[in-house]
Amino acid sequence: MYKSLFPTAQAQTYLDSAAEGLPARCVFDALEEYWREKSRGTIGRQRHYEVQGEAEAAVATLLGAAKDDVVLLSNTSDALNLVASGLDWRPGDEVLIGDLEFPSNVVVWLRLRERGVRLIVVPSSHGETRLEDWASRINERTRVVSVSQVSYKSGTQMPFLRELSAEAHRAGVLFVVDATQALGRVPVHVEGVDFLVASSYKWLLATHGLGVVHCAPALRELLQTATAGWYSAKTVFHPERFSVYTPKASAGSLQAGMPNFPAIYALNASVRFLLEVGVERLDAQLKPLVERLRAGLAAQGRELLTPPGAEYASGIVSFADAAPEELMARLGRSGVVVWGGDGRVRASVHLYNDDGDVDRYLNALQES
């Protein structure tokens, strides 16, 4: 439907938005605006601040969040580290994650072992987990439940986020969501979420260099952040600045210094574009295409990692393969771009994909 706005999607079969999203023309225009304002020197700085505010407001709208609870940090890993390093851990505390998580949501908690924190991993079966698999592992030692709304590996969308959040909060446990493989492609909501992160360069169709973050007010009161700077302070140039530091009351208190303005210009444009498209409408329109892709792979006898059922569907369909890097390379030579690695081949469907892309991918697989 939107293929005409994306030259790369017209030139090849591009099914790799889960790794790198394609920028629309509006993103190029936004970056040009940044350079125009940057070339004006300090006079252009006011526009940088304005665009930052616009981008935070657009992200808040996309999430259904309050603008004061949104901040744009350098990346999702840095954002997760703020939470991991900012909590008052005690020996014996536990963090609960699943076995379909991207390494960033593993390493950040695993390194807390030196402080006596245990990482508890919920196993999946054929790409699925059940609410009771998680709820039964929440106990008086659990401090954090950290999950991906959509798995980077299998494409499984967790269908019980709200219910799991409720289970966590009943036990006084923080609920953290990685929405990197969801935001911009499927509906994402922050109700019941204490901390949410998402990368800017995948489904959000922007550039590298930003982590979209939602931090609930109650969590901000708990965090003892390891970083601070002039950008995180409520005021800086005042007579008591050598003896008094007051952080911003908003999530902006997590941002120590000058942000990545070029990436913010890009994100502002891409999120506003996605808001015009409508993510819920987009997801509904692409569901038949994703199901057709999954059915085609199943018909070829592929070992699907993406479970059946509309409740698990996202923009990703993956299958297991013994040599995924080699298969990815062969497909690339045929003009089909997917991701191969971690024991599987992953195709991802976004707004610039259509039936022709699915057909070319399935045909190329049979010929490879």
Buried (B, 14 or more C-beta within 10 A) or exposed (E): EBBEBBEEBEEBBBBBBBBBBBBBEBBEEBBEBBEEBBEEEEEBBEBBEEBBEBBBBBBBBBBEBBBBBBBBBBBBBBBBBBBBBBBEBEEEBBBBBBEBBBEBBBBBBBBBEEEEBBBBBBEBEEBBBEBEBBBEBBEEBBBBBBBBBBBBBBBBBBBBBEBBBBBBBEBEBBBBBBBBBBBBBBBBBBEBBBBBBBBBBBBBBBBEBBBBBBBBEEBBEEBEBEBBEEBBBEEEEEEEEEEEEBBBEBBBBBBBEEBBBBBBBBBBBBBBBBEEBEBEEBBEEBBEBBBBBBBBBBEEEBEBBBBBEEEBBBBBBBBBBEEBEEBBEBBBEBEBBBBBEBEBBBBBBBBBBBEEBBBBBBBBBEEB
